[in-house]
Amino acid sequence: MPIKNVLNVTKVGFAGNTGDNRTPEDFAFPACMTSLMESLGENYPIKNFNEHNISYFMRTGNIEFIAASGIAFGFLWHEEYCLSCLDLMQVNEHNTTIKNAFDWAGYEYEIIEKAQDENNQEYIKNKIIKSIDDGIPVLAFGIIGPPECLIISGYDENGDVLIGWSHFQDFEPC
């Protein structure tokens, strides 16, 4: 019988695609870091406010991870609008951006790259299953859609099916 395990993790998504009145969290990595930290019990303040007779809330962790990771520097990348400013993981070497965020949060992490010369898919699958079974969601890049960050919150079919949130989905996970 297939094994399934799904953690309760706050959805990430582009503005208007989170199913709540959250302020925009359109940069995938800081939004995923915020949901990961929330699931680990870190409580970043939630700021509530009203504009035009609508109540909104802001997860301040998202703002803190934009700054801590170095991504905020991307907003100053070019004095005029430039498409390279939108690839906010390029402000540092990719793994440095990740390191900055985890170091600031005070958590250890491991980066596992897909091996080019050998298939390490089974190794990665087993690491994801163990992490989920330990109650820790996993951040991943490029599993679906563009190579943006997403958060894996569970698995089904003994790990052959991953469950989680991507900014590029508009449906609930199974």
C-alpha positions in Angstrom: 0.0 0.0 0.0 1.4 3.4 -1.0 2.6 5.6 1.9 1.5 9.3 2.0 2.6 12.1 4.4 1.6 15.7 4.1 2.6 18.6 6.4 0.5 21.7 6.9 2.4 24.5 5.2 1.2 27.9 4.3 0.6 28.3 0.5 2.9 30.5 -1.5 1.9 32.2 -4.7 1.8 35.3 -6.7 -0.4 38.3 -5.6 -4.0 37.2 -5.6 -3.2 33.5 -5.8 -2.8 32.7 -2.2 -6.5 32.4 -1.3 -6.3 35.1 1.4 -5.8 38.9 1.8 -2.1 38.6 2.1 0.0 41.4 0.7 2.0 40.4 -2.4 4.8 37.9 -2.0 5.8 37.6 -5.6 9.4 36.6 -5.1 9.4 32.8 -4.7 12.5 32.2 -2.5 11.6 34.6 0.4 8.0 33.5 0.4 9.0 29.8 0.6 11.5 30.6 3.3 8.8 32.3 5.3 6.4 29.3 4.9 9.2 26.9 5.9 10.1 28.9 9.0 6.4 29.2 10.0 6.1 25.4 9.7 9.2 25.1 12.0 7.5 27.2 14.6 9.2 30.5 14.0 6.8 33.3 14.6 7.4 36.4 12.5 5.0 39.2 13.2 1.9 39.6 11.1 1.0 43.2 10.4 -2.7 43.9 9.8 -4.0 47.0 8.1 -7.0 48.3 6.2 -7.0 50.1 2.9 -10.1 51.0 0.8 -12.3 49.2 3.3 -10.4 45.9 2.8 -8.4 44.2 5.5 -5.0 42.9 4.5 -2.1 41.2 6.4 1.6 41.1 5.7 3.9 38.2 6.8 6.9 40.2 7.9 9.1 37.1 7.5 8.8 37.6 3.7 10.2 41.1 4.0 13.0 40.0 6.3 14.1 37.2 4.0 14.1 39.5 1.0 16.6 41.6 2.9 18.6 38.8 4.7 19.1 36.8 1.5 20.5 39.8 -0.4 17.7 39.7 -2.9 16.7 43.3 -2.0 19.9 44.5 -3.6 18.3 43.4 -6.9 15.9 46.3 -6.7 18.9 48.6 -7.1 20.6 46.5 -9.7 20.1 49.0 -12.6 19.1 52.6 -12.4 16.4 52.1 -15.0 14.0 49.1 -15.4 16.0 46.1 -16.5 14.8 42.5 -16.9 17.9 41.2 -15.1 16.6 42.9 -12.0 13.7 40.4 -12.0 15.9 37.4 -11.7 16.5 38.1 -8.0 18.5 35.0 -7.4 21.3 36.5 -9.5 22.2 39.2 -7.0 24.6 36.6 -5.5 25.9 33.3 -6.6 22.7 31.1 -6.2 24.0 29.1 -3.2 25.2 32.3 -1.5 21.6 33.7 -1.6 20.4 30.5 0.0 23.2 30.5 2.6 22.5 34.1 3.6 18.8 33.3 4.3 19.5 30.2 6.3 22.4 31.7 8.2 20.2 34.7 9.2 17.4 32.4 10.3 19.9 30.3 12.3 19.1 27.0 10.7 21.4 24.4 9.1 20.6 23.3 5.6 22.0 21.0 2.9 22.1 21.8 -0.9 21.8 18.7 -3.0 22.2 19.3 -6.7 21.0 16.9 -9.4 24.0 15.0 -10.5 24.9 15.6 -14.1 27.0 12.4 -14.6 25.0 10.0 -12.5 21.4 9.6 -11.5 21.0 10.6 -7.8 17.2 10.8 -8.1 16.7 8.0 -5.5 19.0 9.6 -3.1 17.2 12.9 -3.4 13.8 11.2 -3.0 14.9 9.5 0.1 16.3 12.7 1.6 12.9 14.4 0.9 10.9 11.6 2.4 13.1 11.6 5.6 12.8 15.4 5.9 9.0 15.3 5.5 8.8 12.4 8.0 10.8 14.5 10.4 8.3 17.3 10.0 10.5 19.6 7.9 9.3 20.8 4.5 11.9 21.0 1.7 12.8 23.9 -0.6 13.5 22.9 -4.2 14.2 24.7 -7.4 12.9 23.9 -10.9 10.9 20.8 -10.2 8.0 22.3 -12.1 7.8 25.4 -14.3 10.8 27.8 -14.3 13.7 27.2 -11.9 12.1 29.2 -9.1 11.9 28.1 -5.5 9.0 26.0 -4.3 8.2 24.3 -1.1 7.6 20.5 -0.8 5.2 19.8 2.0 4.6 16.1 1.5 4.7 13.0 -0.7 2.4 10.2 -1.9 3.0 6.9 -3.7 6.0 6.2 -1.4 7.7 9.4 -2.6 7.1 9.1 -6.3 4.6 12.0 -6.1 5.6 15.2 -4.4 3.1 17.6 -2.8 3.6 21.2 -2.1 3.3 24.8 -3.3 4.7 26.6 -6.3 4.1 30.2 -7.3 3.0 28.7 -10.7 0.1 26.6 -9.5 -3.5 27.7 -8.9 -4.9 24.6 -7.4 -4.8 22.9 -4.1 -2.4 20.0 -3.7 -3.9 16.5 -3.6 
